[in-house]
Amino acid sequence: MFAAIGSAVGLGNIWRFPYVAYENGGGAFILPYLVALLTAGIPLLFLDYAIGHRYRGSAPLAFRRISRYFETFGWWQVLINVIISIYYAVIIGWAASYTYFSLGAAWGADPSAFFFSNFLKMADHTDIGLEFVGSVVGPLIGVWVATLLILALGVQNGVARSSSFFMPLLLVMFVVLVGVSLTLPGAAKGLDALFTPDWSKLTEPKVWVAAYGQIFFSLSICFGIMVTYSSYLKKKSDLTGTGMVVGFANSSFELLAGLGVFAALGFMATAADKEVSEVASNGIGLAFIAFPTIISKAPFGALIGVLFFGSLVFAGLTSLISILEVVIAAVQDKMELGRVSSTFAVGVPMAVVSTLLFGTTTGLPVLDTLDKFVNTYGIVAGGALYVLALLLAKMLPVLRRHINSVSSFKVGTLWMVCVTATVAVLGYMLFSDTRELLKNNYSGYPTEFLNLFGWGMAAALPLLAILLSLLPWKRDTTLTDDDKENGQ
C-alpha cells in the first residue's frame, strides 16, 4: 500500500495540482475534483486492482490471461512507462541538484537565467545535440544507479521497503515545509488566492476536464502501475479498502501541497508588491524559477529550499520506482528472467537513452514534447481503448464479482456505470487535446521536431505494442494455483 501511495504521490501533486486548482475556480474547483475522484479515479483504480489481482501478472501477462488479443494493451502500457521514466529521472536529478543549491542560493539574483543558461546550458536551437552538460549528467546517472539498485532487491526488499522509508519521510518533510510557509509574511494572501471560490467557473466544461485530467494523471491509473502492484497482493487482500486509502491519501497530499505552495507564493507576491496571479506558475517554472526566488527572500530560505526540493526528490523516486517496476515485471514475465537480470536488462539501456536525450543542451524541449504527447496519446488514448475493450468483452461483471469476493466495501451497478462513463470523458479529453495540437504547433516547436518526438512517438507506441505481443512467451501463461495464491 505504501508503494501504491508512493506511485500516486509524485511531482504532479506538488507542482501541478495547486496551479490547476487556482486556474480553475480556486475553492470551487474542489467540487469537480471530488466528483472526478469519486466517479472516475477510484472506480478506475478498483478496475486496475481487479485485473492485476485476478489475473496475477504484469500488465501484458494479466491482459493476455483475459484474452490473447488484449496483450497489446499491456505492452502499450509498458511502453508508456518506458517513455515517462526516461524523462522523469532527469527531473529528479535537477531537484537533487537544487536541494544542494538551496544551501547557498546558488542561483543568485536571477533564478530564471541560472536555470536555463548556467545549469541546463540550453542551446538556442530546438533539435538533438550531443553537447553534454556535466551538472545534469552527474545527478541523472546517480538517480538511475540508486533506482536500479532498489529495484534489483525485489518487490519486498526493494520496492516495498524503500516506499515504507521514503513516504513517511516525505510526509514529515512536507508537513514541516507547509508549517514554515504558513508563517511567512503574506501567506494568507496566497491562500486567499487559492481557496477563494469562483463558482462561475463550474459552468465551463474545461474546468471539469481539468479535474478529470488531474485525477487520471496523479493517481497512476490506466498505465499498468496499479495492475502490476495489485498482482503482488495476497489472495484475500481487501482491494477496495486499499484502493480507497490510496485514492484519498493521494488527494490529501495534493491539498497539503496546495497549502504549502500558495502560502509561499503569497509571500513572494507580497515581497514583490504584486498580485499572486503575476507570480503563480506550475511545473518547471514553479519548481526551478518561482521557488528559488522565494528561497532567496524568505526567512529560513535554506530550510525551505531543502524541504521543497528534497520533497520533490523523494516524491519523484517513489514514482520512478513504480514506473520502472511495470517494465521490469513485464520483461521478467515474458522472457522468464531473474529479478536482477531483468532489472539491468531494462534499466541500463533506458539509463543510456535518458542520458543521451536529456543530459545535453537540447534536452528540455525533448522532455516537454514527450511529456505532452505520452500523456495524451499514451495514458488518455490507451486508457480509453482498454476500458472500451473491457466493456465490449463484457468483462466488468466478472471483475466486479472478483472485487466483491475479497473486499470489505462492495461495488455494484454504480461502479460499472462510472467505469463506462470514463470512456466518454477520456474520449472528450483526447478530442480536445488533438484539436488544439493540430491547430497550433505545441509550444511553437518546429514541425519536424514534433513529428519525431511527438506524433512519431505517439504512433510508435501501439505499433511496438502489437509487435511485442506477437513475440513468443518463455513461460506458460496459464493461471496456476500458485499464481492465484501468491501472486506472480
Buried (B, 14 or more C-beta within 10 A) or exposed (E): BBBBBBBBBBBBBBBBBBBBBBBBBBBBBBBBBBBBBEBBBBBBBBBBBBBBBBBBBBBBBBBBBBEEEBBBBBBBBBBBBBBBBBBBBBBBBBBBBBBEBBEEBBBEEBBBEBBBEBBBBBBEEBEBEEEBBEBBBBBBBBBBEBBBEBBBBBBEEBBBBBBBBBBEEBBEBBBBBBEBBBEBEBBBBBBBBBBEBBEEBBEEEEBBBBBBBBBBBBBBBBBBBBBBBBBBBEEEBBBBBBBBBBBBBBBEBBBBBBBBBBBBBBBBBBBEEEEBEEBBBBBBBBBBBBBBBBBBBBEEBEBBBBBBBBBBBBBBBBBBBBBBBBBBBBBBBBBEBEBEEBBBBBBEEBBEEBBBBBBBBBBBBBBBBBBBBBBBBBBBBBBBBBBBBBBEEEBBEBBBEBBBEBBEEEBEEEBBEBBBBBBEBBBBBBEBBBEEBEEEEBEEBEEEBBEBBBBEBBEEBBEBBEEBBEEEBEEEBEBEEEBEEEBB
